[in-house]
Amino acid sequence: MTCSKIFSGELPELTNEIIKYFQNDFSTLHSCILVNRLWCRLAIPLLWKNPFSISTGNYNFIGIYLHNLNGELKIKLNKYDIDKLLPTNILFNYPNFIKHLNIHEFISSVGKWFEVSVGTLKHRIQYIMKNDPHYSHLETDFKRLVHESLINIFIENKVNLYTLDIEISTYYTLYFSDILEIILQNTNFIQNIKYLKLYTCRTPGFFYLDNINEDKLTKYRISQIINLHQNLKKIVIDTNDFLLYKSLLLSKDSNCSNTLNTIILYSINFKGIINLYELFEQLNVLESVHIIYCYPINIEFIQHIINLSKPFKLKSLFINKSSQIDESLELLLQKSGVYLENFGSYLLDDISSKQQSLELITKYCRNIKFLDLNEYESGNNDECIKCSSFILQNLGQILPSKLEYLSLTLQVKVNNFELFLKSIQNIFIKKLLINNKDGDDILPYIKQYIMKKERVNYLAVKISSYRNGFYYYNFNNKDLSYLKDEVEEFRLFNIKVQNYNDSIIEVYDYIKETD
């Protein structure tokens, strides 16, 4: 009886609560639209509250937004016959539903919409290019016009934006500068924002040549927005921008000391940096600190931390060769190990460093959820075997009863691997990744201790060999996910086998989405 009333729309409040439960399940929300008018009215706002972040591959929503455009901007866009891509009528005022805007995803979505949808106007655009004295900049100018149009649509509709993510990519510096200028000219657009987040890392793993003037202008405008809004909740800083934003965080004008609760430090050179102690001491509501591949993690840096009069809530620590860790790491974990949830090490210099870090994690950190250990380096076979063996012999001791993510890149010997598997029999791992390089055949042991025990939800396994400068992947040269019979066998035990490369969680992206 109750179910029939829900589907008929007789219990709208209850129906609303049910549909809110599916707010991140976009396929289900699309199905809800088809049930009846009430369900449609309840589901549409959830689908449109953050559309630029939904990875469906369909960017037609941008054309739906542009349907609302009027005035001079519409005339400029119609120069490109853009009206042919827009719907003739719409059922809702969709711009009103937006609550969350990530500027990087906004720019990226417009770019993908241009490639897919505007491709239908290719001949028209080519004609314009031939007759435009600045044809080489036509695509850039068109995208800038679309950015301006969309932001102005949001402003004119007086949207109630809840979260603004200013995520900087050097590749989009020109676009960022434009958008930030429009926002600063229309400050009412961000007056009700509760969460202002700043990500300044420059797409880890990629390098671009900066347009220095545009870059400086973008940084200046970001500082203006932070000082104006005074509600910065989260910031990601890399080594290029650390000094600039450190000064901003220390400034009384920004009010960051009373609003910032998450700070992520990515690949920062701490050597010679002063006032680090003062920075952390001044941040009164800081709940989460993430240190990713910063250097050096030595007594000079750690002394700033242990001298703090307040807790240092270190949630993430990822180290590599450049981190230059020493015995002072123990002092850091003594103070902050209880907060640590995410840890990773990548090719530390020697087995003593690996042994030290693992022993300290065992001793001080009991709340680990995300663990990523990569200890394989080609051309150093004996050292790899020693390090891999040490990890497999001792890792089971530090793992909690439940782990979200465990990734191991090792040179596996079966005797140590079996010992490891036996030691984690009472541990549930949501997602387990194993990259066995130049190691033994481990599939039979995975079946015996992981598959039959059903202690893993998602499994990705790859075996690779280093030969003459090339990698060969096997289980007969294949990722486990390519073996259909094996995949089906694991499925019968409620374990989903996934492609290894697709399953890797990039540390930067994972941490950025936390908190």
Sequence and secondary structure as in RCSB ss.txt:
>XXXX:A:sequence
MTCSKIFSGELPELTNEIIKYFQNDFSTLHSCILVNRLWCRLAIPLLWKNPFSISTGNYNFIGIYLHNLNGELKI
KLNKYDIDKLLPTNILFNYPNFIKHLNIHEFISSVGKWFEVSVGTLKHRIQYIMKNDPHYSHLETDFKRLVHESL
INIFIENKVNLYTLDIEISTYYTLYFSDILEIILQNTNFIQNIKYLKLYTCRTPGFFYLDNINEDKLTKYRISQI
INLHQNLKKIVIDTNDFLLYKSLLLSKDSNCSNTLNTIILYSINFKGIINLYELFEQLNVLESVHIIYCYPINIE
FIQHIINLSKPFKLKSLFINKSSQIDESLELLLQKSGVYLENFGSYLLDDISSKQQSLELITKYCRNIKFLDLNE
YESGNNDECIKCSSFILQNLGQILPSKLEYLSLTLQVKVNNFELFLKSIQNIFIKKLLINNKDGDDILPYIKQYI
MKKERVNYLAVKISSYRNGFYYYNFNNKDLSYLKDEVEEFRLFNIKVQNYNDSIIEVYDYIKETD
>XXXX:A:secstr
 HHHHHHHTS HHHHHHHHHTTTT HHHHHHHHTT HHHHHHHHHHHTSSGGG  SS  HHHHHHHTT  HHHHH
HHHTTTGGGGS S  SS GGGG  EEEHHHHHHHHHHHHHHTGGGGHHHHHHHHHT TTGGGHHHHHHHHHHHHH
HHHHHHTT    EEEEE  GGGHHHHHHHHHHHHH GGGGTT SEEEEE    TT      HHHHHHHHHHHHHH
HHHH  EEEEEEETTTHHHHHHHHH TTT GGGT  EEEEES B TT  SHHHHHHH TT  EEEEES B  SHH
HHHHHHT SS   EEEEEEEGGG   TTHHHHHHHHGGG  EEEEES SSHHHHHHHHHHHHHH     EEEEE 
  TT HHHHHHHHHHHHHHGGGT  SEEEEEEEEE   HHHHHHHHHHTTT EEEEEEEEEES    HHHHIIII
ITTT EEEEEEEEEEEETTEEEEESSSS GGG HHHHHHHHTTT EE  HHHH   HHHHHHT  
